[in-house]
Amino acid sequence: MKNLKVFSSTLLIMLVVVLGGLLFTSNTTIEKSDRETIAELTEELIDLKMEMKALESEMEVRTTVGPDPYMAEIVLFAGNFAPRGWAFCEGQELAISQHSSLFSLLGTTYGGDGRLMFKLPNMKARELDGGPRHIIALTGIYPSRR
């Protein structure tokens, strides 16, 4: 009878150890899975924040034409003249020698021979009669690529 009690106690201890191990293993697995999920979500969040920051800098919306616009920036202007340092976007030719920085941004995208002359964009077709007109900054802050 004493041997049976020892056997029962041993069996009970083994059962507790096995069940405890299973529970511990189960909890560890769940915690590890949660940790992995949190780590993955954290990485995704960091990636999304970086993408959002890049998009914000690319799509920076300027609501006013400040004293220092970006060179080659195009905005709508309701006046009947182009302010100093700006020109209407009407496809006119400019000398590269007089506007070398602007040429480095526009190149011959809108025309010109690329040796002596280049053209500004022609936005007249996109404007309503009597409405605001597009102007381009001939001078200003030279935009960086990043």
C-alpha positions as MATLAB code, in Angstrom:
seq = 'MKNLKVFSSTLLIMLVVVLGGLLFTSNTTIEKSDRETIAELTEELIDLKMEMKALESEMEVRTTVGPDPYMAEIVLFAGNFAPRGWAFCEGQELAISQHSSLFSLLGTTYGGDGRLMFKLPNMKARELDGGPRHIIALTGIYPSRR';
ca = [
       0.000    0.000    0.000;
       2.902    2.302    0.789;
       4.375    1.613   -2.662;
       1.031    2.499   -4.248;
       0.969    5.844   -2.403;
       4.528    6.601   -3.511;
       3.616    5.597   -7.082;
       0.456    7.757   -6.960;
       2.398   10.710   -5.554;
       5.092   10.275   -8.192;
       2.456    9.997  -10.932;
       0.701   13.080   -9.627;
       3.985   15.025   -9.535;
       4.827   13.860  -13.066;
       1.344   14.851  -14.245;
       1.701   18.303  -12.651;
       5.163   18.725  -14.184;
       3.945   17.620  -17.630;
       0.801   19.755  -17.496;
       2.752   22.674  -16.079;
       5.296   22.272  -18.859;
       2.539   22.190  -21.452;
       0.927   25.266  -19.967;
       4.281   27.033  -19.741;
       5.140   26.024  -23.284;
       1.698   27.106  -24.464;
       2.030   30.506  -22.746;
       5.554   30.940  -24.057;
       4.378   30.156  -27.581;
       1.535   32.639  -27.319;
       3.822   35.291  -25.846;
       6.428   34.655  -28.505;
       3.772   34.860  -31.180;
       2.520   38.121  -29.676;
       6.072   39.443  -29.513;
       6.659   38.487  -33.128;
       3.393   40.143  -34.159;
       4.249   43.298  -32.220;
       7.726   43.376  -33.770;
       6.285   42.949  -37.266;
       3.676   45.651  -36.683;
       6.333   47.965  -35.275;
       8.484   47.453  -38.377;
       5.476   48.117  -40.619;
       4.648   51.263  -38.647;
       8.224   52.525  -38.998;
       8.114   51.824  -42.750;
       4.773   53.620  -43.078;
       6.079   56.617  -41.133;
       9.100   56.829  -43.449;
       6.884   56.556  -46.541;
       4.529   59.201  -45.171;
       7.424   61.536  -44.432;
       8.707   61.090  -47.981;
       5.246   61.765  -49.417;
       4.804   64.839  -47.247;
       8.054   66.305  -48.484;
       7.180   65.496  -52.104;
       3.656   66.843  -51.862;
       4.370   69.902  -49.747;
       1.567   72.296  -50.540;
       2.442   75.951  -50.528;
      -0.560   78.145  -49.978;
       1.160   81.450  -50.609;
       3.928   82.678  -52.829;
       6.522   83.685  -50.297;
       9.542   85.891  -50.797;
      11.683   82.822  -51.505;
       9.835   80.380  -53.760;
      11.509   77.317  -55.189;
      13.099   78.012  -58.544;
      10.844   76.594  -61.315;
       7.848   76.536  -58.939;
       4.598   77.099  -60.823;
       1.619   78.772  -59.160;
      -1.618   80.423  -60.237;
      -1.598   84.206  -60.164;
      -4.693   86.384  -60.585;
      -2.833   89.583  -61.478;
      -2.543   91.019  -64.990;
       1.278   91.054  -64.795;
       3.967   88.599  -63.696;
       5.677   89.758  -60.471;
       9.429   90.465  -60.412;
      11.368   87.184  -60.609;
       8.431   85.363  -62.188;
       7.231   84.836  -65.776;
       3.958   83.704  -67.306;
       4.021   80.083  -68.454;
       3.456   80.785  -72.138;
       6.218   78.765  -73.780;
       8.574   81.696  -74.227;
      12.269   81.138  -74.975;
      14.956   82.147  -72.487;
      18.725   82.350  -72.926;
      20.593   79.599  -71.085;
      23.446   82.020  -70.359;
      21.084   84.291  -68.389;
      19.104   81.519  -66.636;
      21.576   78.641  -66.213;
      20.158   77.491  -62.845;
      16.620   77.393  -64.186;
      17.863   75.572  -67.289;
      19.528   72.962  -65.056;
      16.064   72.190  -63.665;
      13.974   72.392  -66.841;
      16.440   71.412  -69.549;
      14.786   71.159  -72.945;
      11.669   69.470  -71.539;
       9.488   72.228  -73.008;
      11.614   72.977  -76.065;
      14.640   74.949  -77.132;
      17.925   73.909  -78.713;
      19.683   73.153  -75.404;
      22.801   75.080  -76.493;
      21.699   78.702  -76.372;
      17.969   78.641  -75.617;
      15.327   76.717  -73.663;
      11.589   77.208  -73.307;
       9.313   77.659  -70.338;
       6.232   75.448  -70.076;
       3.145   76.595  -71.964;
       0.159   76.384  -69.608;
      -2.185   78.679  -71.570;
      -4.389   75.775  -72.688;
      -5.048   74.898  -69.027;
      -6.229   78.384  -68.090;
      -9.712   79.801  -68.298;
     -10.247   83.031  -70.205;
     -10.079   85.896  -67.741;
      -9.082   83.553  -64.913;
      -5.839   83.206  -63.008;
      -2.716   82.455  -65.017;
       0.216   80.175  -64.307;
       3.520   81.823  -63.434;
       6.910   80.203  -62.919;
       9.643   81.339  -60.522;
      12.735   82.353  -62.493;
      14.749   82.809  -59.298;
      14.507   81.506  -55.765;
      15.647   78.562  -53.687;
      17.288   75.851  -55.758;
      15.375   72.679  -54.811;
      17.367   69.754  -53.463;
      16.664   66.190  -54.528;
      16.693   65.044  -50.859;
];
